[in-house]
Amino acid sequence: MTDMIDLFVIGGGINGAGVARDAAGRGLSVVMAEKDDLAQGTSSRSGKLVHGGLRYLEYYEFRLVREALIEREVLLNAAPHIIWPMRFVLPHSPQDRPAWLVRLGLFLYDHLGGRKKLPGTRTLNLHRDPEGAAILDQYKKGFEYSDCWVDDARLVVLNALGAAEKGATILTRSPVTSAVRENGGWTVTVKNSVTGAEQIFRAKVLVNCAGPWVTDVIENVAKTHSSRGVRLVKGSHIIVPKWWAGQNAYLVQNHDKRVIFVNPYEGDLALIGTTDIPWEGRAEDVEIAETEIDYLIQVVNRYFKEKLRREDVLHAYSGVRPLFDDGKGNPSAVTRDYVFDLDETGGAPMLNVFGGKITTFRELAERGLHKLKHIFPQMGPDWTATAKLPGGEMPNADYESFINASRDTFPWMPRGLIQYYARRYGSRMQDLIGTAASVEGLGRHFGGDLYEAEVKYLVSKEWAMSAEDILWRRTKHKLHLTEAEIQAFSTWFEGWKAGAAA
């Protein structure tokens, strides 16, 4: 058993990693335990957006939208390598929402959050403007507005990395098997699912950021209760070949009032989603249904000249969103806000986190720590609003300048590979490249932009333990390698890992 620590965080998704980083940066001693890989659950299965949530305005969630819009620019400054601006084209469908309502919503969206960096809304003539070339002729008017793209899984990893660099201990593949209130604190038992080894920690405060499993932790791990709960809502996405010119995304409205994002993805692909379906099963078992695939295809085909077919779907994924249960019947109307429940029974506080969204994770973590100020009066002040995430410390003013400077630093490296490394590692790409002075110096090439040097970096620095960790969550090479290349890499990786462990 270790000495008493300040905070034990359960859950290695975006909220858990954000809380761990914030707390460690305030000088608190922190352990974070995740039962699987970082971001393996909800946090890698999002729509990959840092956004205010334009549609939330219809549900009068003005405070949530304002806070999310403010956070959008905070995060853009913190991690310009994995977060970047994107323009969204919204073809107007008069059968669904009147133009004045859409225009009013976009006006509020432009002005609620003190927008500084991103360009504002403009009205489009879809018959004349190039952004409308892919849209059916029956849609004449459109609007274009700004939001941001994010590599969601890497955002989680960078928060965990930032936490570790501030002194936190990060445990993956380490489910918490029990948490017991004893002598004014918590005795927490963790069992590594790979090695079977157990560790026992003593902690002053337990923070439950388990996402879809938040209630399971309360009832089955901590053996306590909460009057609050979550509703599990399944959101599914499909990935297809990109069929339009330009880097803009689209937001299309369906007859059921839902909106669907159609976003450029990984260069030559498109990411389409999401659905909103109540989920009653285990969060681990979630998967897309054929009816959801049909739904997404039909929405897209309602607006675009080029028609999607079922065989165009290259990949699909589903995630379970743990939304705070506010009693709303319609899954789309359930709040995306977050709620805290602080239970201080027996002088052993447990902070449960319900709900939340990727865009507001930093603020959620900050406010969560505010709830604990009376327990840790010595902890440092707020600090994350102006801090860079690992790799975001680019010495140049913008991403393109950084790319050009990197080309001077690594003249032997193809521009495409520099862009690939810069988009994932930012200023940390030097750590990955090490002493390599040629492409051959990066080691074995597995296909696409995947080289041995990156694989070893991900294992040694970013807690990657399986081929899936590397091909899907740390990178997106699962979408770019052939089946034969994926199999060859997986075989090599298992052999290399076994040799390294020997």
Buried (B, 14 or more C-beta within 10 A) or exposed (E): EEEBBBBBBBBBBBBBBBBBBBBBBBBBBBBBBBBBBBBBBBBBBBBBBBBBBBBBBBBEBEEBBBBBBBBBBBBBBBBBBBBBBBBBBBBBBEEBBEEEEBBEBBEBBBEBBEBEEBEEBEEBEBEEBEBBEBBEEEBBBBBBBBBBBBBBBBBBBBBBBBBBEBEBBBBBBBBBEBBEBEEEBBBBBBBBEEEEEEBEBBBBBBBBBBBBBBBBBBEEBBEBEBEBBBBBBBBBBBBBEBBBEEEBBBBBBBEEEBBBBBBBBBEEBBBBBBBBBEBEEEBEEBEBBEEBBEBBBEBBBBBBEEEBEEEBBEBBBBBBBBBBBBEEEEBBBBBBBBBBBBBEEBEBBBBBBBBBBBBBBBBBBBBBBEBBEEBBEEBEEBEBEEBBBBBBEBEBEEBEEBBBBBBEEBEEBEEEBBBBBBBBBBBBBEEBBEEBEEBEEBBEEBBBBBBBBBBBBBBEBBBBBBBBBBBBBBBBBBBBBEEEBBEBBBEBBEEBBEEEEE
